[in-house]
Amino acid sequence: MRDELAKMDCLTPGDFATVKRQCVLLGETLTPDEFLAQLRQEHAVKPDVRQHRPLGFLQ
């Protein structure tokens, strides 16, 4: 699981908060694997991930 999180280099604390908020709103309890799947979805919709652009200082 740690390796998978490391691959999602554009994750922010806000992504974790978004997944947690969705759980609360829907009244769901996610397993760690389900939470990770939700984080993957949050990560996939980020423009920087879709376009595979490096950060400014890494260009």
PDB file of N, CA, C, O and CB in Angstrom:
ATOM      1  N   MET A   1       0.823  -1.182   0.000  1.00  0.00           N
ATOM      2  CA  MET A   1       0.000   0.000   0.000  1.00  0.00           C
ATOM      3  C   MET A   1       0.875   1.256   0.000  1.00  0.00           C
ATOM      4  O   MET A   1       0.561   2.233  -0.680  1.00  0.00           O
ATOM      5  CB  MET A   1      -0.941  -0.008   1.206  1.00  0.00           C
ATOM      6  N   ARG A   2       1.955   1.230   0.752  1.00  0.00           N
ATOM      7  CA  ARG A   2       2.844   2.392   0.822  1.00  0.00           C
ATOM      8  C   ARG A   2       3.451   2.703  -0.546  1.00  0.00           C
ATOM      9  O   ARG A   2       3.570   3.867  -0.928  1.00  0.00           O
ATOM     10  CB  ARG A   2       3.959   2.152   1.851  1.00  0.00           C
ATOM     11  N   ASP A   3       3.835   1.654  -1.282  1.00  0.00           N
ATOM     12  CA  ASP A   3       4.402   1.853  -2.619  1.00  0.00           C
ATOM     13  C   ASP A   3       3.386   2.503  -3.545  1.00  0.00           C
ATOM     14  O   ASP A   3       3.718   3.380  -4.343  1.00  0.00           O
ATOM     15  CB  ASP A   3       4.875   0.517  -3.211  1.00  0.00           C
ATOM     16  N   GLU A   4       2.161   2.062  -3.425  1.00  0.00           N
ATOM     17  CA  GLU A   4       1.111   2.602  -4.276  1.00  0.00           C
ATOM     18  C   GLU A   4       0.865   4.086  -3.979  1.00  0.00           C
ATOM     19  O   GLU A   4       0.664   4.881  -4.897  1.00  0.00           O
ATOM     20  CB  GLU A   4      -0.183   1.803  -4.088  1.00  0.00           C
ATOM     21  N   LEU A   5       0.883   4.446  -2.715  1.00  0.00           N
ATOM     22  CA  LEU A   5       0.730   5.854  -2.335  1.00  0.00           C
ATOM     23  C   LEU A   5       1.899   6.687  -2.862  1.00  0.00           C
ATOM     24  O   LEU A   5       1.707   7.814  -3.318  1.00  0.00           O
ATOM     25  CB  LEU A   5       0.627   5.992  -0.799  1.00  0.00           C
ATOM     26  N   ALA A   6       3.090   6.140  -2.800  1.00  0.00           N
ATOM     27  CA  ALA A   6       4.274   6.853  -3.277  1.00  0.00           C
ATOM     28  C   ALA A   6       4.189   7.152  -4.769  1.00  0.00           C
ATOM     29  O   ALA A   6       4.710   8.171  -5.223  1.00  0.00           O
ATOM     30  CB  ALA A   6       5.530   6.043  -2.982  1.00  0.00           C
ATOM     31  N   LYS A   7       3.546   6.289  -5.529  1.00  0.00           N
ATOM     32  CA  LYS A   7       3.400   6.493  -6.977  1.00  0.00           C
ATOM     33  C   LYS A   7       2.462   7.652  -7.297  1.00  0.00           C
ATOM     34  O   LYS A   7       2.552   8.248  -8.370  1.00  0.00           O
ATOM     35  CB  LYS A   7       2.885   5.218  -7.639  1.00  0.00           C
ATOM     36  N   MET A   8       1.566   7.970  -6.370  1.00  0.00           N
ATOM     37  CA  MET A   8       0.612   9.062  -6.594  1.00  0.00           C
ATOM     38  C   MET A   8       1.220  10.353  -6.063  1.00  0.00           C
ATOM     39  O   MET A   8       0.844  10.846  -4.999  1.00  0.00           O
ATOM     40  CB  MET A   8      -0.766   8.767  -5.902  1.00  0.00           C
ATOM     41  N   ASP A   9       2.175  10.893  -6.830  1.00  0.00           N
ATOM     42  CA  ASP A   9       2.979  12.017  -6.364  1.00  0.00           C
ATOM     43  C   ASP A   9       2.236  13.346  -6.299  1.00  0.00           C
ATOM     44  O   ASP A   9       2.779  14.314  -5.767  1.00  0.00           O
ATOM     45  CB  ASP A   9       4.155  12.169  -7.244  1.00  0.00           C
ATOM     46  N   CYS A  10       1.041  13.426  -6.811  1.00  0.00           N
ATOM     47  CA  CYS A  10       0.295  14.683  -6.769  1.00  0.00           C
ATOM     48  C   CYS A  10      -0.767  14.698  -5.677  1.00  0.00           C
ATOM     49  O   CYS A  10      -1.580  15.621  -5.626  1.00  0.00           O
ATOM     50  CB  CYS A  10      -0.353  14.940  -8.109  1.00  0.00           C
ATOM     51  N   LEU A  11      -0.778  13.702  -4.810  1.00  0.00           N
ATOM     52  CA  LEU A  11      -1.757  13.690  -3.723  1.00  0.00           C
ATOM     53  C   LEU A  11      -1.465  14.802  -2.731  1.00  0.00           C
ATOM     54  O   LEU A  11      -0.310  15.143  -2.477  1.00  0.00           O
ATOM     55  CB  LEU A  11      -1.760  12.330  -3.009  1.00  0.00           C
ATOM     56  N   THR A  12      -2.524  15.356  -2.181  1.00  0.00           N
ATOM     57  CA  THR A  12      -2.406  16.389  -1.154  1.00  0.00           C
ATOM     58  C   THR A  12      -3.252  15.973   0.044  1.00  0.00           C
ATOM     59  O   THR A  12      -4.076  15.065  -0.068  1.00  0.00           O
ATOM     60  CB  THR A  12      -2.853  17.789  -1.700  1.00  0.00           C
ATOM     61  N   PRO A  13      -3.060  16.616   1.174  1.00  0.00           N
ATOM     62  CA  PRO A  13      -3.932  16.330   2.319  1.00  0.00           C
ATOM     63  C   PRO A  13      -5.409  16.538   1.975  1.00  0.00           C
ATOM     64  O   PRO A  13      -6.282  15.870   2.528  1.00  0.00           O
ATOM     65  CB  PRO A  13      -3.547  17.216   3.506  1.00  0.00           C
ATOM     66  N   GLY A  14      -5.676  17.462   1.066  1.00  0.00           N
ATOM     67  CA  GLY A  14      -7.054  17.705   0.647  1.00  0.00           C
ATOM     68  C   GLY A  14      -7.691  16.503  -0.035  1.00  0.00           C
ATOM     69  O   GLY A  14      -8.903  16.311   0.063  1.00  0.00           O
ATOM     70  N   ASP A  15      -6.900  15.697  -0.720  1.00  0.00           N
ATOM     71  CA  ASP A  15      -7.434  14.497  -1.369  1.00  0.00           C
ATOM     72  C   ASP A  15      -7.898  13.488  -0.329  1.00  0.00           C
ATOM     73  O   ASP A  15      -8.943  12.856  -0.486  1.00  0.00           O
ATOM     74  CB  ASP A  15      -6.378  13.862  -2.289  1.00  0.00           C
ATOM     75  N   PHE A  16      -7.116  13.342   0.731  1.00  0.00           N
ATOM     76  CA  PHE A  16      -7.512  12.450   1.816  1.00  0.00           C
ATOM     77  C   PHE A  16      -8.786  12.971   2.485  1.00  0.00           C
ATOM     78  O   PHE A  16      -9.688  12.202   2.820  1.00  0.00           O
ATOM     79  CB  PHE A  16      -6.371  12.312   2.854  1.00  0.00           C
ATOM     80  N   ALA A  17      -8.841  14.296   2.672  1.00  0.00           N
ATOM     81  CA  ALA A  17     -10.022  14.907   3.292  1.00  0.00           C
ATOM     82  C   ALA A  17     -11.253  14.733   2.417  1.00  0.00           C
ATOM     83  O   ALA A  17     -12.348  14.510   2.935  1.00  0.00           O
ATOM     84  CB  ALA A  17      -9.778  16.395   3.559  1.00  0.00           C
ATOM     85  N   THR A  18     -11.098  14.829   1.111  1.00  0.00           N
ATOM     86  CA  THR A  18     -12.218  14.652   0.193  1.00  0.00           C
ATOM     87  C   THR A  18     -12.783  13.245   0.293  1.00  0.00           C
ATOM     88  O   THR A  18     -13.999  13.066   0.366  1.00  0.00           O
ATOM     89  CB  THR A  18     -11.786  14.944  -1.242  1.00  0.00           C
ATOM     90  N   VAL A  19     -11.910  12.247   0.296  1.00  0.00           N
ATOM     91  CA  VAL A  19     -12.362  10.859   0.406  1.00  0.00           C
ATOM     92  C   VAL A  19     -13.065  10.648   1.746  1.00  0.00           C
ATOM     93  O   VAL A  19     -14.115  10.007   1.808  1.00  0.00           O
ATOM     94  CB  VAL A  19     -11.167   9.877   0.257  1.00  0.00           C
ATOM     95  N   LYS A  20     -12.489  11.183   2.806  1.00  0.00           N
ATOM     96  CA  LYS A  20     -13.101  11.036   4.128  1.00  0.00           C
ATOM     97  C   LYS A  20     -14.474  11.717   4.169  1.00  0.00           C
ATOM     98  O   LYS A  20     -15.427  11.161   4.715  1.00  0.00           O
ATOM     99  CB  LYS A  20     -12.178  11.629   5.216  1.00  0.00           C
ATOM    100  N   ARG A  21     -14.572  12.907   3.598  1.00  0.00           N
ATOM    101  CA  ARG A  21     -15.848  13.636   3.558  1.00  0.00           C
ATOM    102  C   ARG A  21     -16.903  12.853   2.794  1.00  0.00           C
ATOM    103  O   ARG A  21     -18.062  12.799   3.207  1.00  0.00           O
ATOM    104  CB  ARG A  21     -15.660  15.018   2.918  1.00  0.00           C
ATOM    105  N   GLN A  22     -16.508  12.246   1.682  1.00  0.00           N
ATOM    106  CA  GLN A  22     -17.445  11.433   0.902  1.00  0.00           C
ATOM    107  C   GLN A  22     -17.951  10.259   1.727  1.00  0.00           C
ATOM    108  O   GLN A  22     -19.133   9.919   1.662  1.00  0.00           O
ATOM    109  CB  GLN A  22     -16.778  10.925  -0.388  1.00  0.00           C
ATOM    110  N   CYS A  23     -17.073   9.642   2.497  1.00  0.00           N
ATOM    111  CA  CYS A  23     -17.472   8.519   3.366  1.00  0.00           C
ATOM    112  C   CYS A  23     -18.497   8.975   4.389  1.00  0.00           C
ATOM    113  O   CYS A  23     -19.505   8.306   4.617  1.00  0.00           O
ATOM    114  CB  CYS A  23     -16.246   7.915   4.083  1.00  0.00           C
ATOM    115  N   VAL A  24     -18.233  10.111   4.997  1.00  0.00           N
ATOM    116  CA  VAL A  24     -19.141  10.633   6.018  1.00  0.00           C
ATOM    117  C   VAL A  24     -20.496  10.963   5.405  1.00  0.00           C
ATOM    118  O   VAL A  24     -21.536  10.596   5.954  1.00  0.00           O
ATOM    119  CB  VAL A  24     -18.541  11.881   6.692  1.00  0.00           C
ATOM    120  N   LEU A  25     -20.485  11.655   4.269  1.00  0.00           N
ATOM    121  CA  LEU A  25     -21.741  12.043   3.627  1.00  0.00           C
ATOM    122  C   LEU A  25     -22.576  10.840   3.199  1.00  0.00           C
ATOM    123  O   LEU A  25     -23.803  10.860   3.290  1.00  0.00           O
ATOM    124  CB  LEU A  25     -21.456  12.915   2.426  1.00  0.00           C
ATOM    125  N   LEU A  26     -21.902   9.802   2.734  1.00  0.00           N
ATOM    126  CA  LEU A  26     -22.610   8.611   2.273  1.00  0.00           C
ATOM    127  C   LEU A  26     -22.841   7.596   3.394  1.00  0.00           C
ATOM    128  O   LEU A  26     -23.511   6.585   3.189  1.00  0.00           O
ATOM    129  CB  LEU A  26     -21.837   7.958   1.146  1.00  0.00           C
ATOM    130  N   GLY A  27     -22.294   7.863   4.560  1.00  0.00           N
ATOM    131  CA  GLY A  27     -22.453   6.943   5.686  1.00  0.00           C
ATOM    132  C   GLY A  27     -21.762   5.613   5.461  1.00  0.00           C
ATOM    133  O   GLY A  27     -22.235   4.575   5.922  1.00  0.00           O
ATOM    134  N   GLU A  28     -20.640   5.644   4.750  1.00  0.00           N
ATOM    135  CA  GLU A  28     -19.909   4.419   4.433  1.00  0.00           C
ATOM    136  C   GLU A  28     -18.659   4.296   5.294  1.00  0.00           C
ATOM    137  O   GLU A  28     -18.091   5.294   5.737  1.00  0.00           O
ATOM    138  CB  GLU A  28     -19.532   4.386   2.947  1.00  0.00           C
ATOM    139  N   THR A  29     -18.253   3.091   5.514  1.00  0.00           N
ATOM    140  CA  THR A  29     -16.968   2.805   6.141  1.00  0.00           C
ATOM    141  C   THR A  29     -16.162   2.018   5.124  1.00  0.00           C
ATOM    142  O   THR A  29     -16.571   0.941   4.692  1.00  0.00           O
ATOM    143  CB  THR A  29     -17.130   2.012   7.500  1.00  0.00           C
ATOM    144  N   LEU A  30     -15.018   2.562   4.744  1.00  0.00           N
ATOM    145  CA  LEU A  30     -14.203   1.920   3.727  1.00  0.00           C
ATOM    146  C   LEU A  30     -13.068   1.116   4.360  1.00  0.00           C
ATOM    147  O   LEU A  30     -12.502   1.507   5.381  1.00  0.00           O
ATOM    148  CB  LEU A  30     -13.640   2.963   2.763  1.00  0.00           C
ATOM    149  N   THR A  31     -12.756   0.004   3.741  1.00  0.00           N
ATOM    150  CA  THR A  31     -11.567  -0.742   4.124  1.00  0.00           C
ATOM    151  C   THR A  31     -10.357   0.049   3.617  1.00  0.00           C
ATOM    152  O   THR A  31     -10.515   0.930   2.771  1.00  0.00           O
ATOM    153  CB  THR A  31     -11.590  -2.215   3.539  1.00  0.00           C
ATOM    154  N   PRO A  32      -9.170  -0.242   4.112  1.00  0.00           N
ATOM    155  CA  PRO A  32      -7.990   0.454   3.594  1.00  0.00           C
ATOM    156  C   PRO A  32      -7.840   0.330   2.072  1.00  0.00           C
ATOM    157  O   PRO A  32      -7.450   1.292   1.412  1.00  0.00           O
ATOM    158  CB  PRO A  32      -6.746  -0.084   4.269  1.00  0.00           C
ATOM    159  N   ASP A  33      -8.143  -0.835   1.517  1.00  0.00           N
ATOM    160  CA  ASP A  33      -8.042  -1.013   0.060  1.00  0.00           C
ATOM    161  C   ASP A  33      -9.075  -0.160  -0.673  1.00  0.00           C
ATOM    162  O   ASP A  33      -8.785   0.394  -1.733  1.00  0.00           O
ATOM    163  CB  ASP A  33      -8.226  -2.495  -0.314  1.00  0.00           C
ATOM    164  N   GLU A  34     -10.268  -0.057  -0.117  1.00  0.00           N
ATOM    165  CA  GLU A  34     -11.310   0.775  -0.738  1.00  0.00           C
ATOM    166  C   GLU A  34     -10.937   2.254  -0.642  1.00  0.00           C
ATOM    167  O   GLU A  34     -11.160   3.018  -1.581  1.00  0.00           O
ATOM    168  CB  GLU A  34     -12.686   0.525  -0.064  1.00  0.00           C
ATOM    169  N   PHE A  35     -10.372   2.651   0.489  1.00  0.00           N
ATOM    170  CA  PHE A  35      -9.930   4.040   0.650  1.00  0.00           C
ATOM    171  C   PHE A  35      -8.843   4.354  -0.372  1.00  0.00           C
ATOM    172  O   PHE A  35      -8.857   5.419  -0.990  1.00  0.00           O
ATOM    173  CB  PHE A  35      -9.410   4.294   2.094  1.00  0.00           C
ATOM    174  N   LEU A  36      -7.907   3.434  -0.551  1.00  0.00           N
ATOM    175  CA  LEU A  36      -6.839   3.609  -1.534  1.00  0.00           C
ATOM    176  C   LEU A  36      -7.412   3.715  -2.950  1.00  0.00           C
ATOM    177  O   LEU A  36      -6.931   4.516  -3.751  1.00  0.00           O
ATOM    178  CB  LEU A  36      -5.839   2.441  -1.453  1.00  0.00           C
ATOM    179  N   ALA A  37      -8.421   2.924  -3.260  1.00  0.00           N
ATOM    180  CA  ALA A  37      -9.063   3.002  -4.576  1.00  0.00           C
ATOM    181  C   ALA A  37      -9.700   4.368  -4.795  1.00  0.00           C
ATOM    182  O   ALA A  37      -9.637   4.917  -5.896  1.00  0.00           O
ATOM    183  CB  ALA A  37     -10.122   1.901  -4.721  1.00  0.00           C
ATOM    184  N   GLN A  38     -10.314   4.917  -3.748  1.00  0.00           N
ATOM    185  CA  GLN A  38     -10.907   6.255  -3.850  1.00  0.00           C
ATOM    186  C   GLN A  38      -9.818   7.310  -4.048  1.00  0.00           C
ATOM    187  O   GLN A  38     -10.001   8.252  -4.819  1.00  0.00           O
ATOM    188  CB  GLN A  38     -11.740   6.579  -2.587  1.00  0.00           C
ATOM    189  N   LEU A  39      -8.694   7.158  -3.363  1.00  0.00           N
ATOM    190  CA  LEU A  39      -7.573   8.084  -3.555  1.00  0.00           C
ATOM    191  C   LEU A  39      -7.046   8.004  -4.979  1.00  0.00           C
ATOM    192  O   LEU A  39      -6.694   9.024  -5.573  1.00  0.00           O
ATOM    193  CB  LEU A  39      -6.443   7.781  -2.559  1.00  0.00           C
ATOM    194  N   ARG A  40      -6.993   6.795  -5.529  1.00  0.00           N
ATOM    195  CA  ARG A  40      -6.566   6.630  -6.929  1.00  0.00           C
ATOM    196  C   ARG A  40      -7.469   7.423  -7.864  1.00  0.00           C
ATOM    197  O   ARG A  40      -6.995   8.060  -8.805  1.00  0.00           O
ATOM    198  CB  ARG A  40      -6.573   5.138  -7.330  1.00  0.00           C
ATOM    199  N   GLN A  41      -8.770   7.382  -7.601  1.00  0.00           N
ATOM    200  CA  GLN A  41      -9.719   8.132  -8.432  1.00  0.00           C
ATOM    201  C   GLN A  41      -9.499   9.632  -8.295  1.00  0.00           C
ATOM    202  O   GLN A  41      -9.522  10.353  -9.293  1.00  0.00           O
ATOM    203  CB  GLN A  41     -11.163   7.779  -8.053  1.00  0.00           C
ATOM    204  N   GLU A  42      -9.286  10.108  -7.078  1.00  0.00           N
ATOM    205  CA  GLU A  42      -9.006  11.531  -6.873  1.00  0.00           C
ATOM    206  C   GLU A  42      -7.731  11.925  -7.604  1.00  0.00           C
ATOM    207  O   GLU A  42      -7.671  12.987  -8.225  1.00  0.00           O
ATOM    208  CB  GLU A  42      -8.882  11.853  -5.368  1.00  0.00           C
ATOM    209  N   HIS A  43      -6.728  11.087  -7.534  1.00  0.00           N
ATOM    210  CA  HIS A  43      -5.445  11.353  -8.182  1.00  0.00           C
ATOM    211  C   HIS A  43      -5.597  11.386  -9.706  1.00  0.00           C
ATOM    212  O   HIS A  43      -4.990  12.223 -10.375  1.00  0.00           O
ATOM    213  CB  HIS A  43      -4.411  10.288  -7.775  1.00  0.00           C
ATOM    214  N   ALA A  44      -6.393  10.493 -10.242  1.00  0.00           N
ATOM    215  CA  ALA A  44      -6.524  10.360 -11.702  1.00  0.00           C
ATOM    216  C   ALA A  44      -7.180  11.572 -12.351  1.00  0.00           C
ATOM    217  O   ALA A  44      -6.949  11.828 -13.533  1.00  0.00           O
ATOM    218  CB  ALA A  44      -7.326   9.122 -12.038  1.00  0.00           C
ATOM    219  N   VAL A  45      -7.983  12.316 -11.618  1.00  0.00           N
ATOM    220  CA  VAL A  45      -8.688  13.446 -12.235  1.00  0.00           C
ATOM    221  C   VAL A  45      -7.899  14.746 -12.163  1.00  0.00           C
ATOM    222  O   VAL A  45      -8.355  15.764 -12.686  1.00  0.00           O
ATOM    223  CB  VAL A  45     -10.029  13.638 -11.572  1.00  0.00           C
ATOM    224  N   LYS A  46      -6.758  14.743 -11.545  1.00  0.00           N
ATOM    225  CA  LYS A  46      -5.951  15.954 -11.455  1.00  0.00           C
ATOM    226  C   LYS A  46      -5.352  16.285 -12.820  1.00  0.00           C
ATOM    227  O   LYS A  46      -4.816  15.406 -13.496  1.00  0.00           O
ATOM    228  CB  LYS A  46      -4.836  15.791 -10.398  1.00  0.00           C
ATOM    229  N   PRO A  47      -5.441  17.541 -13.221  1.00  0.00           N
ATOM    230  CA  PRO A  47      -4.900  17.930 -14.541  1.00  0.00           C
ATOM    231  C   PRO A  47      -3.421  17.601 -14.686  1.00  0.00           C
ATOM    232  O   PRO A  47      -3.001  17.147 -15.750  1.00  0.00           O
ATOM    233  CB  PRO A  47      -5.107  19.419 -14.774  1.00  0.00           C
ATOM    234  N   ASP A  48      -2.617  17.818 -13.642  1.00  0.00           N
ATOM    235  CA  ASP A  48      -1.178  17.535 -13.748  1.00  0.00           C
ATOM    236  C   ASP A  48      -0.900  16.064 -13.976  1.00  0.00           C
ATOM    237  O   ASP A  48       0.079  15.715 -14.636  1.00  0.00           O
ATOM    238  CB  ASP A  48      -0.458  17.996 -12.496  1.00  0.00           C
ATOM    239  N   VAL A  49      -1.739  15.199 -13.445  1.00  0.00           N
ATOM    240  CA  VAL A  49      -1.565  13.759 -13.630  1.00  0.00           C
ATOM    241  C   VAL A  49      -1.985  13.370 -15.037  1.00  0.00           C
ATOM    242  O   VAL A  49      -1.299  12.596 -15.705  1.00  0.00           O
ATOM    243  CB  VAL A  49      -2.376  12.964 -12.583  1.00  0.00           C
ATOM    244  N   ARG A  50      -3.104  13.902 -15.482  1.00  0.00           N
ATOM    245  CA  ARG A  50      -3.592  13.560 -16.830  1.00  0.00           C
ATOM    246  C   ARG A  50      -2.615  14.008 -17.901  1.00  0.00           C
ATOM    247  O   ARG A  50      -2.448  13.325 -18.911  1.00  0.00           O
ATOM    248  CB  ARG A  50      -4.963  14.194 -17.085  1.00  0.00           C
ATOM    249  N   GLN A  51      -1.963  15.157 -17.693  1.00  0.00           N
ATOM    250  CA  GLN A  51      -1.045  15.682 -18.700  1.00  0.00           C
ATOM    251  C   GLN A  51       0.406  15.290 -18.437  1.00  0.00           C
ATOM    252  O   GLN A  51       1.285  15.572 -19.250  1.00  0.00           O
ATOM    253  CB  GLN A  51      -1.159  17.186 -18.761  1.00  0.00           C
ATOM    254  N   HIS A  52       0.655  14.639 -17.297  1.00  0.00           N
ATOM    255  CA  HIS A  52       2.006  14.181 -16.915  1.00  0.00           C
ATOM    256  C   HIS A  52       3.034  15.308 -16.996  1.00  0.00           C
ATOM    257  O   HIS A  52       4.119  15.141 -17.553  1.00  0.00           O
ATOM    258  CB  HIS A  52       2.448  13.019 -17.816  1.00  0.00           C
ATOM    259  N   ARG A  53       2.667  16.466 -16.426  1.00  0.00           N
ATOM    260  CA  ARG A  53       3.592  17.592 -16.406  1.00  0.00           C
ATOM    261  C   ARG A  53       4.400  17.556 -15.116  1.00  0.00           C
ATOM    262  O   ARG A  53       3.833  17.362 -14.041  1.00  0.00           O
ATOM    263  CB  ARG A  53       2.834  18.937 -16.541  1.00  0.00           C
ATOM    264  N   PRO A  54       5.709  17.737 -15.206  1.00  0.00           N
ATOM    265  CA  PRO A  54       6.515  17.816 -13.989  1.00  0.00           C
ATOM    266  C   PRO A  54       6.285  19.163 -13.303  1.00  0.00           C
ATOM    267  O   PRO A  54       5.823  20.118 -13.927  1.00  0.00           O
ATOM    268  CB  PRO A  54       8.021  17.618 -14.311  1.00  0.00           C
ATOM    269  N   LEU A  55       6.609  19.224 -12.024  1.00  0.00           N
ATOM    270  CA  LEU A  55       6.523  20.487 -11.307  1.00  0.00           C
ATOM    271  C   LEU A  55       7.514  21.476 -11.887  1.00  0.00           C
ATOM    272  O   LEU A  55       8.516  21.081 -12.483  1.00  0.00           O
ATOM    273  CB  LEU A  55       6.778  20.284  -9.806  1.00  0.00           C
ATOM    274  N   GLY A  56       7.241  22.753 -11.716  1.00  0.00           N
ATOM    275  CA  GLY A  56       8.062  23.803 -12.307  1.00  0.00           C
ATOM    276  C   GLY A  56       9.548  23.674 -12.068  1.00  0.00           C
ATOM    277  O   GLY A  56      10.335  23.824 -13.003  1.00  0.00           O
ATOM    278  N   PHE A  57       9.951  23.401 -10.850  1.00  0.00           N
ATOM    279  CA  PHE A  57      11.378  23.342 -10.564  1.00  0.00           C
ATOM    280  C   PHE A  57      12.015  22.036 -11.034  1.00  0.00           C
ATOM    281  O   PHE A  57      13.234  21.883 -10.946  1.00  0.00           O
ATOM    282  CB  PHE A  57      11.611  23.518  -9.083  1.00  0.00           C
ATOM    283  N   LEU A  58      11.222  21.100 -11.527  1.00  0.00           N
ATOM    284  CA  LEU A  58      11.760  19.833 -12.023  1.00  0.00           C
ATOM    285  C   LEU A  58      11.825  19.780 -13.547  1.00  0.00           C
ATOM    286  O   LEU A  58      12.253  18.776 -14.118  1.00  0.00           O
ATOM    287  CB  LEU A  58      10.920  18.685 -11.511  1.00  0.00           C
ATOM    288  N   GLN A  59      11.410  20.836 -14.192  1.00  0.00           N
ATOM    289  CA  GLN A  59      11.372  20.828 -15.667  1.00  0.00           C
ATOM    290  C   GLN A  59      12.747  20.891 -16.255  1.00  0.00           C
ATOM    291  O   GLN A  59      12.897  20.893 -17.477  1.00  0.00           O
ATOM    292  CB  GLN A  59      10.549  21.985 -16.192  1.00  0.00           C
TER     293      GLN A  59
END
